[in-house]
Amino acid sequence: MMELTHDTDPAGIPSELDSAQAKLVYFYLEASEGATATDLHQSLGLPKLAILSVINSLASQGLVEQLDAEYVTADSVQV
């Protein structure tokens, strides 16, 4: 079983996420097991530029990775 490398709150969202948008995007990616920026835009109703900014921030924290066209949580990436 893979261990989480980040502290998480009871909902499974890393505790270092402060922004509501970052939590929303992370939670969606965790629940959907991956999504494109367009999927996130259409499902969450956030501007695509905001989605890309949040994804960039999550990626720089090591929480999200890009696999082909989809973004996934780093915890879901199979090594």
Residue pairs with C-beta under 8 A, 6 or more apart in sequence:
2 75
2 79
4 75
5 62
5 74
5 75
6 14
6 15
6 16
6 63
7 14
7 15
7 16
8 14
8 15
9 15
11 27
12 27
12 30
13 23
13 26
13 27
13 30
14 26
14 61
14 63
16 61
17 23
17 26
17 58
17 63
19 54
21 46
21 50
21 54
22 54
22 57
22 58
24 44
24 46
25 40
25 44
25 46
25 51
25 54
25 55
25 58
26 58
26 63
26 64
26 73
28 35
28 40
28 43
28 44
29 35
29 40
29 64
29 71
29 72
29 73
30 73
30 75
30 76
32 39
33 72
33 76
34 67
34 70
34 71
34 72
34 76
35 43
35 70
35 71
36 69
36 70
36 71
37 48
37 51
37 52
37 55
37 71
38 48
40 46
40 51
40 55
40 71
41 47
41 48
41 51
44 51
46 54
55 64
55 71
58 64
59 65
59 66
62 74
63 73
63 74
64 71
64 72
64 73
64 74
65 71
65 72
65 73
65 74
65 77
66 72
67 77
